């Protein structure tokens, strides 16, 4: 499996952007190494949306709610989009997180089998792409807001093998390679770029429908924390803005917002 040199990435990704005629990304930056693509993208974007930043190695990345997401061996894909969210409407944050999570699932599906049916991978609320058969995480998304711009990080496990996972992630994480894909990291970046384009172009109802098909939690009993409280019940639906609706164990329903809610992992 040949991993293209980083010097070729910018031209290849810019050519992809040109072919998509995208209005939300218009330039590319590639770094050999950075602590966090989120922080580096903000510094480099000049307070203007449209930047895609990709790093060969990320040494101090972060995930949602302060969790760590690091790929200091250069086997995964670390990329951040800086997006002007104004065209997405008032509930843009949840919608953008949902679209980015769907894009990660779509990119993984296309890497393995060229499909869009969410057969191999699904979306574990709010925005983790997981292997359906095992629940192992292959990609994650982080959406942050700075001065009215959305900083959207996408991390994808691409080339890792069984011996590359630390003990804490064994059995919990998987790479595209382990799931049967033969793509290199530049291929994965191109797939994510295409999938983000497709997801952001979806109408509200289509986005909700895709999330419904991709969802791996619907019908399962789960516990979430929100506003210092635990909510346990059966997951009924994921809304177009990323909220999760539960049929609570004690009766009644609760719809929890994506920004301040966390899934409790068993």
N, C-alpha and C positions, 0 to 999 in steps of 0.2 A: 504494500500500500504506500504510494508515493505522496508525501506531504510537500506541496509546492513551496518554494522559498518565499519568505515574507515580502521580498522585493517585488514579487509579481502580484500581490494581493490587491493593492490599490487600483491598478489598471483594470484588473479583472472585475472588481466590484463596481468601479465607475462605469464600465461597459454594461454591466447588468442594470444599473440604475438608469442609464440612457435608454436601454431597451424597454424598460418599464414605463418610461415617461412619468416618473413619480413626481408628485408635487410636495411630498413630505420629507424627502431626503434628496440632497443635491450635491453632496461632497463626501469624501472619504479620507480618513486618516488612519494610518497603520503604525503601531508602535511595536518594537521588539519586546519590550517589557514595561509594565507599569504596576503600581501598587493596586490601583482600582480604576477600571475603565470608566466608572461613573464619575469619579473626580477628574480624571484626565479629560474626559469629553466635555465637562463643564468648563474647564480652563481653556480648552481649545476652540470651543464653539463661538466665542466672542458674543455671548448672550443672544445668539441667533439660532433658530431651529434649522434643521436640515442636515446635521452632521451624523455620519456613521463612523464610529471609532472601533477599531479591532486591535487586539493585542495578542502577540505571540505567547506571552506568559503574563499571568496576573498573580501577584504575590500576596495581596491583602484585600481580596475582593470581599464583598458582603452580599448577603441575601436579604430576604424579607425579614422585618422585625429584628434586624441586627445580627442575624445568623451569618456564619462564615461561609464564603464560597471562594475557594482558592484553587488555582491550577498552576502551581509553581514548577511543574514538570513540562508544561507546554504540550499536553496531550489533549486538552479540551479547547473549546472555543469560547472566548470572552469578547463580547461586543456590546456596544452601547449606542442607542439612537437618541439624538436630541430632537424633540418633536414639538412644533407649535400645536397645542391641542385645541385651539379655538374652533376649527371646523367640526370637531366631534361633538359639540354641544355642551350643555351644563353638566351632565353626568359623565364627563369625559374620562375621569380618572379610573373609575371602575371599568368602563367600556374599553379603555386602552389596555389595562392590565389583562382583561379577558381576551382581547384580540391578540395581544402578545403571547399569552399562554397558548391560545389556539394555534398561533403561528409556529410555536415550538413543536406542538404535536404534529402539525401538518408537515413541517420540515423533517421530523423523525420518520413519519410514515413514508414520505417520498424517498427518503434515503434508503429505507429497507425494501420497499416494494413498489414505489411509484404510485401509491394510492392516496386517496383523500377520505377513506372510510373509517378511520380511527379504529381499525381492527387490531393493530398491534399495540398502539399507544393511546393513552387517554389523558384527560385533563383532571388532575386532582386539585380540587378547589384550594386556593383561588387561581393559581397559575403555574403549577408544576406539571411537566409532561412525564408520565410514568409508563412503564411497560405493564400492560394490562395483566399478563399472566402471573407476574411476580410482585407488582407494586413498586418495583425499583425505579428510582428517579433518574431520568436521562437528561432533563433540562429544567431550568428554573428561570423565573422572571422577577425583576425588581423595578418598580416604578417609583421614582422620586420627583419632587417638584421644586424648582428653583426659579425664582423671579418669573413665574408664569409659564415656564417651559417644562415639558415632561422629559425626564431623563430615564430612558427605558433600557435597562440592562438585560441581556439574554445570555445565559451560560449554558453550554451544551457539552456533555461528555461525548467525546468523539472516538479517540484512539486507545483509551485505557483498556488494559487486559486484566485478568483476574488477580495478578500479582501487584497491580498498581494502586489498589485501594488501601487506604489506612484501615486499621481494625474497626474504627468507629463507623465506617461506611460499607463494610463488607455485608452483602446481602441487602443493602438499602439503596445502593447506587448501581447504575449500569451505564455502559457506553453504547453508542451506535454500533461500534465494532462488535461488541458482545451480543448485540441483538441481530446481527447478521448483515449489517451495512458494510460496504467496501469503500465508502467515500473518505477522502482526506478532509482536513479542516477547512480549506478554501471551498471545497464542494459544499460542506455543511453551511458555511457562511452564506454562500449563494442561495442555498435552499431556504435559509431563514429569511433572507432579503426578499425572495419571491413570495414566501408565505406571509410575511408581514404586509406586503403590498396587497395580497389577496384578502387578508383578514381586515385590514383597515378600509378596504373598499366595500365591505359587506354592509348592507342596510341593517338597521337595528333588529328587525325580525329574523333576518338570515343569521346574524351573529348569535342571537339567542338560540336559534335552531341548531346551529353548529355546536354551540356549547352543550346543548342538551344531548346531542349524539356522542360528544367526546367525554362527557362527565363520567367519572368512575365512582363517585360517592352516592349518586342518587339511589335511594332504596336501602342504603346501609345506615346502621345506627352509629352516630358519631357524637363526639363532644367538642364544642367550640368554646373559646373564651372571648368575652367582649365586655368592656367597661368594668373589669374586675369581677365578672360573674361567669360561671360555667353554664352552658346550655347543652343539654343532651337530648337527642331525639333522632328520628329518621329523616334523612335528607330528602326533601321533596323536589326541589328545583333550584337552578341557578339562573338568576335574572340577567337581562342584557347588560346591566350596569355592574355585574359581578357580585351582587348580594346572594346570600344563601338562605333558603327557607327551610325550616325544620318543623316537623310535627313533634312537639315536645312530649317527653315521657309522661309528664304530669298533666297533659292535656293542653290544648291550644296550639298556636303556631308562633314562631318568631322568625323575622327576617333580619339577618345580621349584615351590616355593611362590610365591604371587603377591606377598607382602609385600616380598621381597628379591630379586626377579628382574626383569631388564629385557630387553626385546627390542632387539636391535641392528638399527637401520634401515640398509638398504643405501644 
